[in-house]
Amino acid sequence: MSKKFRLVAIIIALVLVLSMLTACDQRTECEKNGHQYNEFGICTVCGETNGTFSTYAEGTELKVSIAHNSAATTITFEDSNVIPEGGLTLADGKTYQVGDLKPVWAELQSTLKVTFNNVYKSGDVQTSYRNWRTDNFEGVDVLLGNAADIAEDGKKGALVNLANYLEYMPNFKAFLEENPLVLLSIISDTDTGAIYYAPYFDGYNDIERYFLMRSDWVEKLLDGKGAFTAETYDVLGETVYTPYMPTSGKVVVDALTKDGSAVTTITKDYDAAGNPISNQAKLTEKNGVTLVNALRDYIDKAYNGYYGEKRSDLFCGYDAAWDADELVALLRCVTTNTFTLTGQNETKVTGIFPRETRLDREANLLGIASMFGARGLTSTQDYLYFDSEGNLQDARSDADFYDAVGKLNELYKEGLILQDFDTYANSKIYLDMYQKNLGFMTWDYCQTQTLYNEYSNPTKAEGFNLTPVLNPVAKYDDGSGDYFRFTESWRSVKTQGWCISATVANDKDKLAAALALFDYPWSEEGSVMMTYGPAAFLDGTTEYKGEQVPKMNAQNLADFARLGKGNFTDFARKYIGTTFGIGFVKDQGFEYQCTTEGGRIGSLKVGQAIALGVVRHVTPEINEENMFYTMVPTTLPTTAEEDTTIQGLTALRDNFSKTNKQYGCYVDLIKNGFGGAVKGAISPLTQLPSSAEAMAELVNQSVNKGGMGGALYLELERGAWDSAFAYYEANIK
């Protein structure tokens, strides 16, 4: 199967376009078909039919609204907290003042010979975009938005259809030729092939979020000769977690060798060792010492002495082979050994914690729940995924989803997950977990979290090392029946990008300049600039995952440490002008250079496991042999009528949100369990159903029968996927 378009389909959506070019050569034909033919000879469906977009007036002004969430994170220096009085000199030797374009945008303005007018007002991407929508997009030419909002307004004619102008964006077009699933993610209408935004990629075809652990704590508890002892310890409370893995027999899994150079197999021998959860349940007293020694004994027997005295490698090594039960056994050891791990026993340590008391961060707990073999928990499109038979599924309709989250409730009841994480006193939970040396494990981005190994951690404990570890072994239903490691947190199209207001459609210079701006980041030089910054910020190349990438110069790295305090994205947005959600692919080599040593070492282990197939994953490629490994497109081309129907399923949408300041019923399920109370829920969810099956039934039932309409939602999304796949079969495959 070819991964590229055939020549006849090189220009996206131009099956329709090419068939209409003759009919649209003249104004009369264009208008006869009900389309607008403007003063520049442009038919709004067919694109350019008279003249050229290759030039525009030098200095053409583009009014842009581009920011992450505040004036400090826009294309100009607007915040005096970022630029001190007297200005700030950066690694290019230039001194920047309040009001100046940031380095990337100054360079971009010079390269493209345009003039940028920053018209950003306030708010995050969605808020800012919707404010412009209220103003009918008057006063803005180019702006950021979320894919769903952009598609909705594009269908109403409020935004420029980029598919009409792809021949004037050759670099963008070439990228789409190489990546058909990206195309299917951004097409809003498979009849017309309409594309209303250029998508943002926070890295591409690479792992996104990791399981992160304090490896120094694992080593303290598990490594060494003889029995574990502790000066003081705690007693485990009620145990409610039940085994996920087998309690007898043997399980053989693929693994890396100890040095990570090759693939081997590792056997879990439950006949010889028992199950770690069952073993701990048999202890007369479950305290910090007896729990650790029971886990050590299990590791020695289950793996026939393979890990030796370095038992921590079961979790943190190249040859890691941990599973959910082994993790829970370890979490019990962690939470009953505060004194051994921290040297104090007044404030107890936490096992698993989310990053913040924000729903979008609390949703990361679903990444932890994936260790129970559930799918769709971290999908890029709602909760959708493909099963091994190629059928589109919605996790919210599956009992497996609720079973996995229900297992987290068992951990919560045991105190292995931070209690009341949604109302925790410090809304930035991670600061307490790292700076006060209290937290063991989370599921998040590598660079932004492991920076606390070196930065912004004034009370850092000796040996503090938060690091990525290989994904856990579980039984995922890919049709093989095997236990293996898997992740669906994979980098592809993000849910935002930038678009062009239709208000520029009758200004040839503005439209041509905007198209040039949209195309440049997809070129080789544009990709480097929009990721790393101008050449003056770089110094040669460095290696990342076997390839040479641009290297940040010494002053740039020093500024990153001083000004960004280790936070790559914060530094890039505030000082360089990169990592905004505009249409381009951010190279992860930049982020890798800004990752602390512990984070780099851990990510290399995971990367090697991925490269050798030990950690399997979804991909942005269409795998017709087993769609289980294909990512669901970030958006699917539903019609305007279908959009209205889906938007009407408010209970389904609003009870499962992952957006800050909204509601996610999975938070209540983690805390309260089946049959428990809910807060902020949308009717008919007034109380959590009594079982996973009952929860799935409530979701699937039609609205007029007291349910949430999940079956209807899935029917519509399956129809949209069928339409998208038919387009792929006809024009791309």
Protein Blocks (a to p, Z undefined) as FASTA:
>chain_A
ZZbdcfklmpghilmmmmmmmmmmpmklmmmnopacdfkopafklopaedcfkbccehia
cdddddfkbmklccbdfbfklmcghiaadfkopacdehiacfklmmmmmmnopadddfbf
bdcfklmmmmmmmnoogoiabdcddfklmmmmmmnopaccfklmmmmmmmlmmmmmmmmm
lmmmmmcbfklopafbdcddebehiafbdcdddfklmmmmmgcehjdddfbdcdddddfb
dcfbdcedjdddddddfkopaccdddddfklnopfklmmmmpmbacfklmmmmmmmmmmm
mnnomnmmmlmlmmmmmklcbdfklmmmmmmmmmmmmmmmnopakbccdfbdcfblcfkl
mmmmmmmmmmnopahklccbhjaccdfkopacdfklpmklmmmmmmmmmmmmnopacghk
llgfblblmlmmmmnopafbdcddfklmmmmmmgoplkbcehiacdddddddddddehno
pacdddfbdcdddfbdcdddfklmmmmklmmmmmmmmmmmmpmklmmmmmnopfklgghj
adeehiacddddfklmmmmmmmnnopaklmmmmmnopaiabdcdddfklmmmmpcfklmm
mmmmmmmmmmnomagcddfbdcfklmmlpccdfbdcddfklmmmmmmmmmlmmmmccbeh
iacfklmmmmnoghiacehiacfbfbccfbfklmmmmmmpcfklopnolmmmmmmmmmmm
mmmmmmmmmmmZZ
